[in-house]
Each structure stands twice: as structure tokens, then as C-alpha cells.
Amino acid sequence: MAPRKTERQLNLVICLLAARRYLTREKIRDSVEGYQGLSDAAFQRMFERDKDDLRDLGIPIETGSNDSYFDDEQGYRILPGDFELPPVEFTQAEQVVLGIAAHVFDGAALAPQASSALGKLQAAGVELSTTGFVQPRLGGDDEAVSVVWEAIAGRRRIRFDYREPGLTRRVEAWGVLVRRGVWYVYGLDLDREAPRMFRLSRVAGTVEALEPAEAYELPDRSVVEAAAASLEPTAVTDTAVVAIRGTAAPGLRRRGSLASVPAPEGYTAYAVPYGSVQEIADQAAGAAPDVLVLGPDEVRDATLHRLRAVAARPLSTELA
């Protein structure tokens, strides 16, 4: 919205809020800066557009007459009780979350907005405390996060080099996610024609928002929520027994505990808890042959499937 238009509409809101009676169009025209000097037709068009814009924003402009006995000219006003927000109230847990959220952006590109929001809440009597909690920071990804957020708001596609210069990705961003201080952008990878998640710390260089705006539609919120849930660790439901050689697969060894089952020579058996067969099979296959899956059958079969798929790939005859 242009600054001049915004100022005029704000003046209109203030005028209608201050009115104790319905104001006629001519009274509004004389009182609101921005309407003076216009022709009758230009004023009518501008006033109608302004009313529609304000009502679209949820501002309740009431129409009526000051005389119930005579059909005089229609007037306008805004009742303060309909316009004002109810008292701001948060539970203690909500206050802690708001306090942590406000400090996420300390030193980042969005720090002024976060500081302004924090000040308004405190002015309304909301006590925000993060005492005793680790306060996260946006860190070095702040510029990329800001660009992505603005691109999502304007539904503008983004472009960036991923992992190294030259590996360019074009993405219709759907959401920005964070897990343990690591920021991700989730959306449609236009080159692969599939949803993908990208870690912003692996972006080489800067993120560029492309023209035009309104270039795509955002999916249902549940799509982004499902992506956010995928960042959370899978609940542990079962235990696999794996044999690990020497100091290989430190991640599996840290998660597991020594198992009292026979293991091949040079290997040690571990009982490793897991929640996803696919996840632990990926880890075991990635560490083969230093990791052997002894059970259960579903983990062993999934691991063998991955190893056979790798073995079936044709060898490249090209020189590196």
C-alpha cells in the first residue's frame, strides 16, 4: 500500500473513531486530509475504495442516520467497542515462549520488528521472561531467512546455489522450519519437480527472490506441518542387534549398549534402539561391511535391499 494512501486511510479511521454521531460524506471530505481538493466524482471513487479496503482489513465501519424520524443523509462511524481489541492475556507458559521467540532475532535482520513487538506486549502489561532457559539466536542464516520469509509472503520463487557454487536450485518456498537451531526452507524444487527440504546453512552465497510476485499458490498448512514433524526424531519403538567392527559407526555405538549375543570375530554386538526401520537400515548399509545386522529380520532385509541396489549399479567407465 502506498504511503500516501495508507496515511489517508489512517486519517479516515481516526476521524470515524472520534465521531460521536454519524458523519456525512461531505463532513468526512472536509475533515480527512487527502480528500480535499478532489472533484465530486474523484472523491466518491476514492472514498468507496477506502471503505472497502478498511472493511477487508476487518475494520467495522457502521452506516446509519442521526435522526430515526427523518430519512436524512446516510452517515458513517466506527464504534470504539467494535474496533478495540480485548485485553491481551497469556498463560505463564505462553509468556515464556513469546519471550524466547522475541530473542531469536537478536542481532538479525528482523531485530527491529521483534524489538517493536516485544515493546508493545510489555506496554500492554505482558511480562515476558526467559530466565533459566537457553535463548536461541538466528545466527548467520538471518539474511537468508529474511529473504525466504518475504518471498513466501509475496509468493515469489527463490533461487540459490546449494552446497557449492554452480549447483543452482529454483524453489517455490512453502515454509521456513527450524530444528535445534538449524534453519530449513521447505518447498517445491522446480528442477526435480518434487517437494524438498534445504538446510539454509548449506546455501552457497545468497538467496535471490525472483519476479514476479504471486507466482504460485501455497499448499494447505498441513503440508508444511508434516514437513516440520519429519524433523523431529522418530519415537523409539524397537531394538535392533548389530555387530560393529572396531571403532566404526560411532553413532550406532553411542545409541546402543553391549548385547550378550555371539558376534563374528573382530566384531562386537550392540543392542541399538530405533523408531524407523528405514533410518537404521540406512545407517547400517552406509557403514557396511563394518556393521552387520543380526536382527530383527525386517531391519536385516531392509539393509540387504539397500546393499543389493548399490551392487546392481553399473560401474562408470569414465575417468574422474
C-alpha positions in Angstrom: 0.0 0.0 0.0 1.5 3.4 -1.0 2.4 5.7 1.9 0.0 8.4 0.8 -2.9 6.0 0.6 -2.0 4.5 4.0 -1.9 7.9 5.6 -5.3 8.9 4.1 -6.9 5.7 5.3 -5.4 6.0 8.7 -6.8 9.6 8.9 -10.2 8.2 7.9 -10.1 5.6 10.7 -9.2 8.2 13.3 -11.9 10.6 12.1 -14.6 7.9 12.2 -13.4 6.6 15.6 -13.6 10.1 17.1 -17.1 10.7 15.8 -19.9 10.6 18.3 -22.5 10.8 15.6 -22.7 9.5 12.1 -20.6 11.7 9.8 -21.9 12.5 6.3 -19.7 12.2 3.2 -19.3 16.0 3.0 -18.2 16.2 6.6 -15.7 13.4 6.0 -14.5 15.1 2.9 -13.8 18.3 4.8 -12.2 16.6 7.8 -9.9 13.9 6.3 -6.7 15.1 4.8 -6.3 13.6 1.4 -9.8 14.2 0.2 -9.7 18.0 0.0 -9.3 19.4 -3.5 -10.8 16.4 -5.3 -13.7 16.6 -7.7 -17.0 15.1 -6.6 -16.6 12.1 -8.8 -12.9 11.5 -7.7 -13.8 11.8 -4.1 -16.7 9.4 -4.4 -14.5 6.8 -6.1 -11.6 7.2 -3.6 -13.9 7.1 -0.5 -15.7 3.9 -1.7 -12.3 2.2 -2.3 -11.0 3.3 1.1 -14.2 2.0 2.8 -13.8 -1.3 1.0 -10.1 -1.6 1.8 -10.7 -0.9 5.5 -13.6 -3.4 5.8 -11.4 -6.0 4.1 -8.9 -5.4 6.9 -11.7 -6.2 9.4 -12.4 -2.6 10.5 -16.1 -2.3 11.2 -17.4 0.9 9.5 -21.0 1.3 10.5 -23.6 3.1 8.4 -26.7 4.8 9.8 -28.7 8.0 10.3 -28.6 10.5 13.2 -32.4 11.0 13.1 -34.6 8.0 13.4 -37.7 10.0 12.4 -36.4 11.6 9.2 -34.7 10.0 6.3 -31.7 12.3 6.3 -28.4 11.6 4.6 -26.6 8.4 5.4 -23.5 8.7 7.7 -20.6 6.7 8.8 -18.7 5.9 12.1 -16.6 3.3 13.9 -17.7 2.3 17.3 -14.7 2.1 19.6 -16.1 -1.0 21.3 -16.2 -2.9 18.0 -12.8 -1.7 16.9 -10.7 -2.1 20.0 -9.1 -5.5 20.8 -9.9 -7.3 24.1 -7.2 -7.2 26.8 -4.1 -9.1 25.9 -3.7 -12.2 28.2 -1.3 -15.1 28.1 -0.6 -18.0 30.3 2.8 -18.2 32.0 3.9 -20.9 29.5 2.8 -18.7 26.6 4.7 -15.7 28.1 7.9 -17.8 28.2 7.5 -18.9 24.6 6.9 -15.3 23.5 10.0 -14.2 25.3 12.2 -16.8 23.7 10.7 -16.1 20.3 11.4 -12.4 20.6 15.1 -13.0 21.4 15.6 -15.4 18.5 16.1 -12.4 16.2 18.6 -10.5 18.4 21.3 -9.2 16.1 19.4 -10.4 13.0 17.8 -8.6 10.1 14.4 -8.8 11.8 15.6 -7.4 15.2 13.8 -4.1 14.8 10.4 -5.8 14.2 11.0 -8.2 17.1 12.0 -5.4 19.4 8.9 -3.4 18.5 6.6 -6.3 19.1 8.3 -7.0 22.4 7.8 -3.4 23.5 4.1 -3.4 22.5 3.5 -6.5 24.5 5.3 -5.2 27.6 3.4 -1.9 27.3 0.2 -3.9 27.4 1.3 -5.4 30.7 2.6 -8.7 29.4 5.6 -9.9 31.3 7.9 -11.8 29.1 10.7 -13.8 30.8 13.2 -16.3 29.6 15.1 -16.7 32.9 16.6 -20.1 33.2 16.2 -21.0 29.5 18.7 -21.2 26.7 17.9 -18.4 24.3 18.3 -19.4 20.7 19.7 -17.0 18.1 19.1 -16.8 14.4 22.8 -16.7 13.7 24.5 -16.5 10.3 21.4 -17.5 8.3 19.5 -14.4 9.3 19.7 -12.7 5.8 18.6 -15.9 4.0 15.7 -16.5 6.4 14.5 -12.9 5.9 14.7 -13.2 2.1 12.8 -16.5 2.2 10.1 -15.3 4.5 9.5 -12.2 2.4 9.4 -14.4 -0.7 6.8 -16.7 0.8 4.7 -13.7 1.8 4.8 -12.4 -1.8 4.7 -15.9 -3.3 7.9 -15.2 -5.3 10.1 -18.1 -6.3 13.6 -18.2 -4.9 17.0 -19.2 -6.4 20.2 -20.2 -4.7 23.3 -22.3 -5.0 23.2 -25.3 -2.7 26.3 -26.9 -1.2 28.7 -25.3 -3.7 28.6 -22.6 -6.4 27.1 -23.8 -9.6 24.6 -26.3 -8.1 21.6 -23.9 -8.5 18.2 -24.7 -7.1 14.9 -22.9 -8.0 12.3 -23.4 -5.4 8.7 -22.4 -4.7 9.1 -21.9 -0.9 6.3 -23.1 1.3 7.7 -22.6 4.8 10.7 -21.9 7.0 11.4 -24.5 9.6 13.9 -24.7 12.5 15.2 -27.7 14.4 17.8 -27.4 17.2 18.9 -24.0 15.9 19.2 -25.2 12.3 17.1 -23.4 9.7 15.5 -25.1 6.7 13.4 -23.9 3.8 10.7 -26.4 2.6 9.0 -26.2 -0.8 8.7 -27.4 -4.4 12.1 -28.0 -6.1 11.2 -26.8 -9.7 14.1 -28.7 -11.3 13.3 -32.0 -9.7 9.5 -31.4 -9.7 9.2 -32.7 -6.1 9.0 -31.3 -2.6 12.4 -30.9 -1.0 13.9 -29.5 2.2 17.1 -27.4 2.1 19.3 -26.5 5.0 20.0 -22.8 4.8 23.5 -23.1 6.3 24.4 -25.1 3.2 23.4 -22.3 0.8 26.5 -21.1 -1.1 26.2 -17.3 -1.4 22.9 -15.6 -1.2 19.2 -16.4 -1.7 17.6 -14.4 -4.5 13.8 -13.7 -4.7 12.6 -13.8 -8.3 9.9 -11.9 -10.1 7.0 -11.9 -10.5 5.1 -11.9 -7.2 2.0 -14.1 -6.8 3.8 -16.7 -9.0 2.3 -19.7 -7.2 -0.2 -20.8 -4.6 0.8 -22.1 -1.1 -0.3 -25.6 -0.2 -2.5 -26.4 2.8 -0.8 -25.6 6.1 -0.9 -29.3 7.0 1.7 -30.0 4.3 4.3 -27.7 6.0 3.3 -29.1 9.4 4.0 -32.6 8.2 7.5 -31.5 7.0 8.1 -29.9 10.4 7.1 -33.1 12.1 9.6 -35.0 9.9 12.5 -33.1 11.5 11.6 -34.5 14.9 13.3 -37.7 16.0 11.2 -40.8 15.5 9.8 -42.3 18.7 11.8 -45.4 19.7 9.7 -48.5 19.5 12.1 -51.4 18.8 15.6 -52.7 19.3 18.0 -54.0 16.6 21.0 -56.1 17.3 24.0 -55.2 15.2 27.6 -56.4 15.1 30.1 -53.5 14.8 33.8 -53.9 13.9 36.3 -51.9 15.9 35.5 -48.2 16.3 33.3 -48.0 13.2 29.8 -46.5 13.2 30.2 -44.3 16.3 26.6 -43.1 16.0 25.2 -46.6 16.4 27.6 -47.4 19.2 26.7 -44.3 21.2 23.0 -45.1 20.8 23.4 -48.8 21.7 24.5 -50.9 24.6 26.6 -54.1 24.6 24.5 -57.2 23.8 25.2 -60.6 25.1 24.9 -62.4 21.8 27.6 -64.1 19.7 29.3 -61.9 17.1 31.7 -62.7 14.3 35.4 -62.4 15.1 36.6 -58.8 15.3 33.0 -57.5 15.8 31.1 -56.6 19.0 27.4 -57.0 19.3 25.3 -54.0 20.3 21.6 -53.6 21.0 20.5 -50.3 19.3 17.0 -48.8 19.9 15.3 -47.4 16.8 12.0 -46.0 15.7 12.2 -46.2 11.9 13.4 -49.3 10.0 14.4 -47.1 7.1 16.6 -44.9 9.2 18.5 -47.6 10.9 18.8 -49.6 7.7 20.3 -46.5 6.0 22.9 -46.2 8.8 23.8 -49.9 8.8 24.1 -50.0 5.0 26.2 -46.8 5.0 28.7 -48.4 7.4 28.9 -51.8 5.7 30.9 -54.0 5.9 31.9 -52.7 9.3 28.3 -53.2 10.5 26.4 -56.4 10.3 22.7 -56.6 11.2 21.9 -59.7 13.3 18.2 -58.9 13.8 15.3 -58.4 13.6 14.6 -59.7 10.1 12.9 -56.5 8.9 16.0 -54.4 9.6 18.3 -57.1 8.1 16.1 -57.4 4.9 15.9 -53.5 4.5 19.7 -53.3 4.9 20.3 -56.1 2.3 17.9 -54.4 -0.1 20.0 -51.2 0.0 23.3 -53.0 -0.4 22.0 -55.1 -3.4 20.7 -51.9 -5.0 24.2 -50.4 -4.8 25.8 -53.6 -6.1 23.5 -53.6 -9.1 24.5 -50.2 -10.3 26.7 -50.3 -13.4 30.3 -49.2 -12.9 31.2 -46.0 -14.6 34.0 -46.3 -17.2 34.6 -42.5 -17.2 37.8 -41.3 -15.6 37.3 -39.0 -12.6 
